[in-house]
Amino acid sequence: MIEGKLVRLRAPRASDLDAHLQWRNDPEVVHWAAGGDPHYGPITRESLERFHDARLRQDPRTEATFTVEDVADGHPIGTADYRDVDPFAGQATVGIIIGEPSYWGGGYGSEALRLLLKYLFGACRIRRVELDTWSGNERAIRAAQSVGFVEEGRRRSAVRVGDQWYDSVVYGLLHEEWVAEVQ
């Protein structure tokens, strides 16, 4: 368990499934989490159970998913994950989803991202972390920039959200930048 002032990151539990199912089937959450990508939601309970079971068997050296919960009441509010770990290059990709809309804009996602980075740069000895989002997701962009991520590139008009096209934006953060940011 990795704990901050607002949130803690912990291993997923079977009791989290109802919240995860709600988030994956909420059109507004899907809109912000994945730009409305139909592969992200909606999802059936059976599919989510299979996905959850597979996540429990993940090799933490290559990927892991955490439940983000509110420190104040232990209520699950989202997920944080890392994946695509390349141990030779020392890099990983991260993602954060705050699935409870009442927590949006309150710094919960930024703190979850900060805690995940602390874990990856510290315990996992990762050297470079990246994340990507779509250019219309201003909260995700602010969260990435607030912890020191630097925009490294764009794929123009690569994400379709409804009838509009947005850029896919890639951010990167190096260990030495992280160390300079937290001091």
C-alpha positions in Angstrom: 0.0 0.0 0.0 1.3 3.5 -1.0 -0.3 6.3 1.0 -0.5 10.0 0.5 -2.6 12.8 2.1 -5.6 12.4 -0.2 -5.4 8.9 -1.6 -3.7 5.5 -1.2 -2.8 3.0 -3.9 -3.5 -0.6 -3.0 -4.0 -4.0 -4.6 -7.4 -4.5 -6.2 -10.0 -6.5 -4.3 -13.0 -8.4 -5.4 -15.1 -5.8 -3.5 -13.9 -3.1 -5.9 -15.6 -4.8 -8.9 -18.9 -2.9 -8.5 -17.2 0.5 -8.5 -15.0 -0.6 -11.5 -18.1 -1.8 -13.4 -19.9 1.5 -12.7 -16.9 3.5 -14.0 -16.5 1.4 -17.1 -20.2 1.9 -18.0 -20.4 5.6 -17.2 -20.3 7.4 -20.5 -18.8 10.5 -18.9 -16.0 8.5 -17.2 -15.3 6.7 -20.5 -15.2 10.0 -22.3 -12.5 11.4 -20.1 -10.6 8.2 -19.5 -10.4 7.0 -23.1 -11.8 9.7 -25.3 -15.0 7.7 -25.7 -13.1 4.7 -27.1 -15.8 2.0 -27.5 -13.2 -0.7 -26.6 -13.0 0.8 -23.1 -16.7 0.7 -22.3 -19.3 -0.5 -21.8 -18.4 -3.8 -20.3 -20.2 -6.7 -18.8 -19.6 -7.9 -15.2 -18.4 -11.3 -16.6 -15.8 -9.5 -18.8 -14.7 -7.3 -16.0 -14.3 -10.3 -13.7 -12.1 -12.0 -16.2 -10.1 -8.8 -16.6 -9.8 -8.5 -12.8 -8.7 -12.1 -12.4 -6.0 -11.6 -15.1 -4.8 -8.4 -13.3 -4.4 -10.4 -10.1 -2.0 -12.7 -11.9 0.1 -9.9 -13.4 3.9 -10.1 -13.0 4.6 -6.8 -11.1 8.0 -6.6 -12.9 6.1 -5.9 -16.2 2.7 -4.4 -15.1 0.4 -3.8 -12.2 -2.9 -2.1 -11.5 -3.8 -0.4 -8.2 -7.1 0.7 -6.8 -7.0 4.4 -5.8 -9.0 5.0 -2.7 -9.9 8.0 -0.6 -7.7 8.0 2.5 -10.5 9.7 4.5 -13.1 6.9 4.1 -11.4 4.0 2.2 -13.9 4.4 -0.7 -12.4 3.3 -4.1 -12.4 6.3 -6.5 -10.3 5.1 -9.4 -7.4 3.1 -10.7 -3.7 3.6 -11.3 -1.5 1.3 -13.4 1.8 0.8 -15.0 2.5 -1.4 -18.0 4.9 -1.9 -20.9 7.8 -2.1 -18.6 11.1 -2.4 -20.4 13.7 -3.5 -17.8 16.6 -3.1 -20.2 15.7 0.6 -21.0 14.3 1.2 -17.5 11.0 2.6 -18.8 7.3 2.1 -18.2 3.9 3.7 -19.2 1.4 4.8 -16.6 -2.3 5.6 -16.5 -4.6 7.1 -13.9 -8.4 7.1 -13.9 -10.5 8.8 -11.3 -13.8 7.1 -11.9 -15.8 9.1 -9.3 -16.8 12.4 -10.8 -17.2 14.1 -7.4 -13.4 13.7 -7.0 -12.5 15.3 -10.3 -10.5 18.5 -10.1 -9.7 18.0 -6.4 -6.0 16.9 -6.8 -6.8 13.2 -6.3 -5.5 12.2 -9.7 -2.4 14.3 -9.4 -1.6 12.8 -6.0 -2.3 9.2 -7.3 0.1 9.9 -10.2 2.7 11.3 -7.8 2.5 8.2 -5.6 2.8 5.9 -8.6 5.9 7.8 -9.8 7.4 7.6 -6.3 7.0 3.8 -6.4 8.3 3.4 -9.9 11.3 5.6 -9.6 12.1 4.3 -6.1 11.2 0.7 -5.5 11.2 -0.3 -9.2 14.2 1.7 -10.2 12.6 2.9 -13.4 14.5 5.6 -15.3 11.8 6.9 -17.6 8.0 7.0 -17.4 5.6 8.1 -20.1 1.9 8.6 -20.4 -0.4 9.7 -23.1 -3.8 11.3 -23.3 -5.9 13.2 -25.9 -5.5 16.9 -26.3 -9.0 17.7 -25.1 -8.4 16.1 -21.7 -7.2 19.2 -19.9 -7.4 17.7 -16.4 -5.1 14.9 -17.4 -2.7 17.4 -19.0 -2.7 19.6 -15.9 -2.0 16.6 -13.7 0.8 15.4 -15.9 2.4 18.8 -16.0 1.9 19.4 -12.3 4.2 16.4 -11.4 6.9 17.4 -14.0 5.9 15.5 -17.2 7.1 17.2 -20.4 5.3 17.0 -23.7 7.4 14.9 -26.0 5.2 14.6 -29.0 1.9 14.7 -30.7 0.1 12.5 -33.2 -2.1 14.9 -34.9 -5.9 14.1 -35.2 -5.2 10.6 -33.9 -8.1 10.4 -31.4 -11.7 10.6 -32.3 -14.1 11.8 -29.6 -17.6 11.9 -30.9 -17.5 13.8 -34.2 -14.3 15.7 -33.4 -10.7 14.8 -33.8 -8.0 15.5 -31.2 -4.2 15.0 -31.0 -2.8 12.1 -29.1 -0.2 13.8 -26.7 2.7 11.8 -25.3 4.4 13.0 -22.1 7.7 11.8 -20.6 9.4 12.2 -17.2 13.0 11.1 -16.4 14.2 10.1 -13.0 16.5 13.1 -12.6 13.6 15.4 -13.5 11.4 13.8 -10.9 14.1 14.1 -8.3 14.5 17.8 -9.1 10.7 18.3 -9.0 10.2 16.7 -5.6 13.0 18.6 -3.9 
